[in-house]
Amino acid sequence: MQQTERRPHPLALILAAALAAFASLASCAANLTLAVNPDGSGTLAVDARVPESAAARLRSYSAAGTAGSGPVAPLFDPAAVRREAAGRGLATISAELPSPDRFRGSFSFRSLAAVAADPELAKAGILRAGTTGGETTLSFRLSRDNAESLPLLFPGLDPYVLEALSPPALDPYPAAPEEYREMLGALLGSAALRELETAEIRVQVRAPSPVVRHSGGSVSDRTFTAVIRLMDLLVLQTPIEFSVSWK
């Protein structure tokens, strides 16, 4: 698959596979799990799938749909994900395609703070992690103020697909949400639009100790869960943000 010049952040590799499926996922688009150990190390895991009924339509806007690529060319590129992970100090445990329309991978890191301190991601302010007074806080924020960094979250997605979908979040003069829905309906069809409007990314953070405060989600035992609607992500009419803290 073709790649943009801007290299994606390793933590974004998890969201990458999840978001690459957004054009037509039903119900839960992907599951993203971040498990943090007491020493700050941990693992990241993702499982994302594009339904077979919508995969052909998505391929028509991607490099996978070019002449000679075959009718079921993979929509995800695990080799590219492995390369990016290695280049950014993230160890790939697994990165595989259970089917041409599904990606499943897991990655390990030595320091959550070091991952979040990547210059590009830190400058954008999308992800922050730090410890003060023995309390560690992880926060995520994506808004119109840093929307130009949205492509950082799509390293595995063909740039032509993102261009075809024209997210209002990347447009300096964005269409109203209802106008955007009408455009997607014309581009993808009414059935795919209905799936898109119910698609979600479920993010879970498994803390190494009890959660002392959180926002933008819910907590059960030591696990924080945030649910991001994909349409909200593409439109960014209001900021998408959550945070979780533990001692």
C-alpha positions, -999 to +999 in steps of 0.1 A: +000+000+000+012+035-006+025+055+024+024+091+032+057+109+040+048+116+076+057+087+098+031+076+123+036+074+160+039+039+174+010+042+198-011+054+169-005+021+152-032+006+174-057+032+164-045+029+128-058-005+123-090+003+141-096+035+122-087+020+088-120+000+090-142+030+097-159+033+063-184+005+069-180-013+102-211-025+121-216-020+158-181-021+174-154-011+148-125-023+168-112-032+203-081-014+215-064-025+248-036-008+266-022-028+296+002-010+318+026-028+343+037-013+376+071-003+361+055+016+333+061-010+306+032-027+289+014-039+258-009-026+232-034-048+213-059-042+185-085-063+166-102-045+137-123-059+108-140-046+077-172-066+069-171-086+037-202-069+024-185-035+024-149-045+017-153-043-021-166-007-019-137+003+003-112-013-020-124+008-049-109+038-033-076+023-022-044+009-038-059-025-032-083-018-059-058-010-086-055-032-118-039-066-111-043-064-073-070-091-072-106-091-060-097-098-023-064-079-019-057-073+018-070-039+031-043-039+059-005-040+056+010-058+086+045-056+072+043-018+071+030-018+107+060-039+118+084-016+100+070+015+116+069-001+151+106-011+148+115+024+137+099+039+167+112+015+194+080-005+197+084-042+197+059-062+176+046-093+193+023-101+164+008-084+134-014-106+112-043-108+088-067-135+099-086-126+067-080-100+039-104-077+057-092-081+093-061-070+112-050-082+146-018-072+163-001-067+196+030-046+206+051-041+237+068-010+251+093-004+279+080+030+290+045+045+286+060+080+293+086+075+266+060+064+241+038+095+248+069+118+246+075+112+209+082+147+195+054+146+168+027+133+191+038+155+220+037+186+197+002+177+185-009+172+221-030+141+212-016+119+239+000+128+272+014+106+300+032+116+331+037+110+368+033+136+395+033+130+432+032+092+427+001+096+405+003+086+368-021+102+343-028+092+307-049+115+286-061+117+250-074+148+232-083+154+195-100+186+185-101+212+157-070+227+173-048+196+165-070+180+138-042+184+112-025+155+131-054+132+124-035+114+096-010+103+123-037+078+134-040+063+099-006+048+090-021+016+076-048+033+056-043+041+019-041+079+016-066+078-013-092+063+010-089+091+035-089+117+007-121+102-008-139+103+025-129+139+031-133+141+069-147+175+079-121+174+107-094+181+080-113+207+061-107+244+070-142+251+058-160+219+069-194+208+058-221+206+085-225+171+100-258+165+081-242+176+048-213+152+055-237+123+061-254+130+028-221+130+010-211+097+026-244+082+017-238+092-019-203+078-018-208+046+001-245+039-001-272+040+025-264+006+041-228+015+047-238+049+060-260+033+086-232+010+097-208+039+099-232+059+122-233+030+147-195+022+144-174+026+175-139+022+188-138+007+223-106+018+241-096+000+273-068+010+297-058-016+323-041+002+351-015-015+373-033-002+405-067+012+414-079+041+393-082+073+414-098+096+388-110+095+353-131+114+327-147+106+293-154+070+302-162+044+329-142+023+353-147-013+364-121-026+389-088-013+374-100-011+338-110+022+322-132+021+291-139+049+266-161+045+235-154+067+205-180+071+178-163+070+144-186+097+130-176+120+159-140+114+151-144+122+114-165+154+120-148+166+153-176+190+159-166+188+196-133+176+210-128+139+217-110+135+250-106+111+279-082+106+308-074+081+335-052+083+366-038+057+390-013+055+418 
